[in-house]
Amino acid sequence: MDQQRIQNFVNRNWDESILPAIQDYIRIPNKSVAFDRDWQQHGHMERAVQLAADWCRRNKVPGMQLEILRVDGRTPLIFIEIPGSGDDTALLYGHLDKQPEFTGWAEGLNPWTPVIRGDKLYGRGGADDGYAIFASLTAIRALQEQNIPHARCVVVIECCEESGSLDLPFYIAQLGARIGKVSLVVCLDAECGNYDQLWCTTSLRGNLTGTLSVDVLTEGVHSGAASPIVPSSFRILRTLLDRVEDSATGASKVKALKPLIPAQRRAQIRKAAKVLGKSVYGKFPFVKGMQPISVNPVKLLTENTWGTTLSVTGAEGLPAIENAGNVLRPRTAVKLSFRMPPTVDARKVAAEIKRLLETNPPYSARVKFTSDPAAMGGWNAPPVSAWLEASMRKASKDFFGKDAMYMGTGGSIPFMGMLGKKFPKAQFLVTGLLGPHANAHGPNEFLHIPTAKKLTACVAQVIADHRTRD
């Protein structure tokens, strides 16, 4: 392999073809189904799928077959088959659905308008995860341009990841033997600790979401007349949350959420913390004077990748401040999001949390916790084989100039756990562009263009080494 020729091919394709396509993709407000119940009528998802499929057809490789799978009521899925040598298959994964707009975009930026500033492309979905399909096919084309053999490849691009990949198990079951004997999975939907080297994700936390509601009255009443005779629904809700989380420290009180951390993962955390240092917490936009829970990078990375976190991500029953009269409100409901350690059973956790929140509610208030159907278990990668470790090290040094690094991720990718069970002997390169300040899901999301080019070249190297690993 001529590494410089690989990088030149990748750079040229990114500049001339991929970046314009991703900019067009950013313009499409194809929010995931959890955030756009009328997604079929709006047609944004279909536009995104057609954009990606048309690009692939224009940049196809010999023998490539592309199919858009559709089933009534389900999001579509792009399935690409590329012939190769040998009996094994490399599977490359990404998604096309997006998180909603969110607020707080900087002046001159908004979620649906692509803007390039320096080496960053701003806009919703560019880094999470619009680039994946373009980078995956380009990596394979870069090998074929040099006549470098590779295994058979399949590319799976779903449109439901941000909603918990609800439709993906159905499609994977339908595809069955067409997927093949997968021995390598490349997922381009993860984080990178910095933009200086190749990062491989070793674990993903699970995610359980649900709604907790507290009802105390059938209608609102005068707060002076009713208090303290009628207890506040908000106070009861605070009391209930204290059953599952220590409000002073954030520590979980749910027994099922306290697993053992493997020694190998602790060692990788220490090494990553040494490289990242203060950037582990310095990458977040704290308000002036605000402090992280700790300034110890090892503690922070441990909690972020193997700890439990409860976040309140939405609320009902609370009027806007300008409309907040002197009323004792009848109801408070909140959306809860539990980030869970990689190895816990999501269904057991959901049952325990429901029991803790609903049993013996204060004042016999009407309390209900309903977990969402897309409860996601986490994922802990299998041990890295010698060939993949050597390949990632070489790729990182050749294209970044530094050694590869390993780190867990605080977020979730439902597909990884599913694939881990289906292909227990497969190796995983789970990586991506979500580095410092990239801010996926929030305002000012950006794709770091130089890293995207280098990462694409690294994927080409790993796919080539996969073919000759024995």
N, C-alpha and C positions, 0 to 999 in steps of 0.2 A: 504494500500500500504506500502510495505517495501522499503523505499527510498534508503537504502544502497544496497539492492539487485538490485533495478533498476539501480543505478549507476554502480555497479559491472558488470551487464549484458551489459550495454552500453559501458563501458570502454573496456571490453573484445572484443566486436564486433568491436569497432573502431580499436583496436590494431591488431586484427587477420584478419579482413575481409575488413573493410571500407577503411583504409589507403592504403592498397595495391591496391584496386580498384581505388581510386582517383589518385594514382600515375600513373596507367595505363591510366586513363582519361586525365591527364595533358599531356601525351605524344602525344595525338591526336590533331593536329592543326585544330580543327573544328571551324574555324572562322564563325561568323554569316554572313548571306547572303549579307548584305550590304557591307561586306569586302571581300567576295569571291563569285563572280557572277557565277563561275563554280563549286559551291559546290557539285552539284549532280555528276558531272564527277569525281571530286576528291575523293568522297566517305568518307571523314573524318566524316561528320555528321552521316552517317550510322554506322560507326564504333563506335562512341560514344553512339549512341542509343542502338546498340546491346550489348555493354559492360554493360550498365546500366540495360538493360532488362535481360540479362543472370544472372547478380548478384541477381536481384530481384527473379528470378525463383529459384536460389539456396538457397535463404533465405526467401522463401515464407511462408505465414501464412495460416492456414486452410481456404479453401474457396476462396482464392485470385484468381482473374482473371486479367490477364495482356494482353493488346492489344496495338499493335503499329499501329496507324492510319496513312495512307498514301494517299495522293491525288497528282496526277501529277502536277508538278510545285510548290507544296507547301512543306514546311519543315514538317518532321514527328512529331508526338506527341505520347507520352506514356500515356496511360490511365489505371489506376489500380483501381479495385473495391475490397473492403474488407468488408465482411458482419459484421454486429454488431447488437446491440439491439436498439429498439426504432424506431421512424419514421424519425428522423433528420439525417443529413449527415455532417460530418466534411470533408472539402476539404483542401488538402495539396498541395502546389504549389512550383515548381522550374523550372529551365531551364538548357539546356545542351550546347547552343551555346556560343561562346566566343568572346571577343574583340580581335583585332589584336595584334601583337607582341609588338609594341612600342620599343623605344630605351632606353638605359641607364641602362640595367641590370648590377648588380654588378658582380665582378669577381667570376667565378664559378657558376653563375646562368644564366639561359636563359628561355624563356617562355615555351618551350616544353620539358624540362628535370626536373622531380621532384627531389627536394633536401630537405632533412630534416636537419635543423640546430636547435638544442635545441628543443624547443616546437613549432617550426614553420615548415610548409610544403610549400615550395616555388614552384611556377609554375603558368602559366596562367590558370585561370578557377577553381582552387581548391576551393577558397572561393567565387567565383562569376561565376557559382553557382553549381559546380559539386557535392558538398556534399549533396545537398538538398534531392535528391531521396533516398540516402543511409540512411541519418539521419531520414527521415520521416518514412520509413519502419521499421527501428530499434526501433524507439519510440513505434510503435504499437506492435512490437514483444516483447518488454520489458513488456508491459502490459499483453499480452497473456501468457507470461512465468509465471506470477503470477495469471493467471485466473482472471484478473481485467476486468470487462465489459467496453465496449466503444461503441459509436455509429458507424453506418456504416461510412466507410471512403472511399474517392476517392482521388487518387493522380494524379495530372495533371502536366506533365513535357513537356514543349514546347521546340522548337529549333529555336525560332525567336525573343527572348526577346531583344537581343542587337541590333536588327534592328527595334524595335518599335512594336513587337508582331503583325506583319501584318497578319499572318496566324491564329492567335488565335481566333478571332471572328468567323471565318468560322467553326473551330472545335467545339467551344462551342455551336454554333447553331446546328451543326450536332449531338452533344451528347445529347442535349435537356434533356429529362426526365431521361436519364441514370445518369446524375449528381445527381439528387435528390433535396430534400429540404435542402439547405445548411444553417446551423445556426452557423457554425464556420468555419473561413478561417484561415489556418496557412500558412504563406508565409515565406520561409527561403531564402530571397534574399535581406536583408536590412542591415543597419548599426548597430553597437553597440558603444555607447559612450566611453566605456572602456571594459576591459576584466574581470571586477570584479563583474558583476551582470547582470541580465536579462534586456534587453532593448526592449521596445515596441515602434514601429514607429507609430506616430499619424497622420502624413501627409506626402505627397510626392509632390514635385514640378512637374509641367508639363515641357515638352521639345518641342520646335519648332526649327527645323533646316531647313536651306535653303541656296541657293547659290545667292550671289550678284555679278553681273558682270558689269563692266564699259568698254565700247569700245570707243576709240577716233580716231583710224586710221585703215586702212586696212592692214598695215604692219609697222614694226618698221623703224624708221628713225634716222639719226645722231642727237644726243641730242644737240650738239652745234648749228646746223643749225636750228633745230625746236623750241628750247625753247627760249623765253617764248611764241612763237607764238601759239604753240599747247599746251594746258594745259595737265598736267600729269594725266593719268588715276588713279594713286595712290592718288594724291591730291584730285581729285573729290571723290574718294571712302572714303577718310577720312572725307570730308565734309558731305557726305551722312550718314555716321555712327553717326555723331554728331546730326543728326535729331532724332535718336532713343536712344542715350545714351549721357550723360554728360561725356566727356572724362576726365575731371578733377576729378570727384568723382565716376563715374560708375553708377550714378543714372539713372533710366530709364525715358525717355521722352514719352513713350507710355502710353496713358491714360488708356487703357484697362488692364494695368499691375499693377494697384495700388488698390488692394482690402483691405477691413478691416480685421484685424487679430482678431479672436475670443478671448475673455477674458480668456477662459480656456487654450488656447494654449499659451498665454502670461505667465500665471501662471506656466505652465509646463516648458516653456523655462527658467524662472527664477530659478526654482528648479534644472533643468539639469545644468545650468550655474554654480550654486553653487557647484555641485558635480565635474564638469569637470574642472573648473577654467582655468588656462593657457593652459591646454592641448587642448582646443578648437582650438587654433592656433599653439601651440607648436608641434603638430603631423605632420606638413607639412615641407618638406625639403627645407626651404628657403636658398638662397645663403647668404653668410656672409654679415651682415649689412642690409639685407632686412627686412622690417617691414610689418606686416599685416595692413589692412586698419584701424584696431582699436585693442586695447588690452582689450576692454570691452567684456567679454564673452556673456553677455545678448545681446548686439548689434550684435555681430557676429553670434550667433545662430538664432536671429530673421531674419537677412538678408539671412542667409544660407538656412533657411527653408520656409520663407514667402516672401523673396525679389526676385527681378528680376536681372539676370546676363546675360550679353552678352559676349560670348567667340568667338574668331576667331580660328577655329580649323583646317583650311587648306587653301591653296592658290594655284592659277594657274597664269601663266604669269610672274612669278618672277624666273629668271634663278638662278642657284647656283652661289654663290659669285665668284668662280673661272672662271665662264663663263659670268660674268656681264660686257659687254663692254659698251662703251659710246653710248647707244641706248635709244631713247625715245620709250618706249614699247607701242604697240598698245592697250593692254588690261590688265586689272587686274581683277581677280575674287577671291572671298574668300568664304569659308564655314562659315556660321554663326550658332551659337547655342544659343538660348534664353532659359534659365531656368526660368520658370514662376511660380507665386504663385499657391498654390493648388486649388484655387476655381475659376480661370479665365477660360473663354471659349477660347480654343485654336484656333478655326476657326475664331472667331472675331479678335483675336490678329493677326493671320496671315494676314487677310485682311487689318487691320490698318497698319501693318508694310509694306506691299507691297505698300500701298498708300503713306506712308511717304517717302519711298525710291525712288519710281519711278516718283512721280509728279514733274514737272518742274525741271528736272535735270540741274545742272550747265553746261553752254555752249551748251545746247541741246545734251549732250553726250548720247550715246545709253546705257541706264541703265535698267537692268532687275533683279528682285528678284523672284526666284522660290522656294517656300517652298516645302519641301519633303512631300510625302503623309502620312507619319507616324507621323503627329503632335499629340502629346500626351497631353491630359489634365491632371491636377494633381488630387490629391485625399486627402480628409480630412475625417478621420475616424469618424464613429458614436460614440456617448458617450459610454464609457466602462461600461458594465453591472457589477453589484455587484459581481456576481459569477466569472467573468473573472478577475476582479481586485484582488479578494481574491486569486484566483488560481495562478496568476502570482506572487503575493507577496509571497505566500507559496513556490512556486517552486524556486524562486530566493533565498529565505532564506535557503531552504533545500539543494540546490545544489551549490549555490555560497556563501552563508553565509551573503548576504546583500539584502536589499530591491530592488524590481523592480523599474525601472525608465522609464519615457516616454519622447520621443523626436521626433521632425519632422526630415525629411531627405531631403537633398538638391537634391538628384537624383530622378529618375523616375522608376516606375514599371507599365507599361501599364495595366497589368491584374487587378490591384487593383481597378482602376476606373471602369473598365468593370464589375467586380464582385459587386462593391458597388451599381451599378445601377440595376443589375440583381437580387441581393439578399439584398434589403435595410434593412432587419431586422437581417442580419447576424452580428456576432461579429468577430473581426479581431485581430489575433496575428501576426503582421508583424515584423519580427526580423531577425537577421543574425549575421555573423561573421566579417563584414567589419568594424573593429575597427581601432584604431590609427596605422598608418603606413602600414596597410594591402594593400593599394594602388591598388585596383581593377582598371583596365583599363590602369594602368601605369606600369613602371618597378618594379620588385621585389615584385609582388603580393604574399601574403602568407595567409595561413589558420592557425589560432591559435588553435592548437590541444586540449589543456585543455579546452578552451572555447567551442569548438565543442562538446566535450563529455558532458559537463554540460548543454549546450543548448539542446542537444538531450534528456537528462533526463527531462528537463523542459517541453519540448513538450509532453512527455509522461504524465506528471502530468496534464497539461492543457486538453489533450484529455480525460483523466479519469474523471476530474472534469466536463467537458462538458456533459458527460453522466448523471451525478447526479446533474446537476445544479438546478433543480427544488425542 
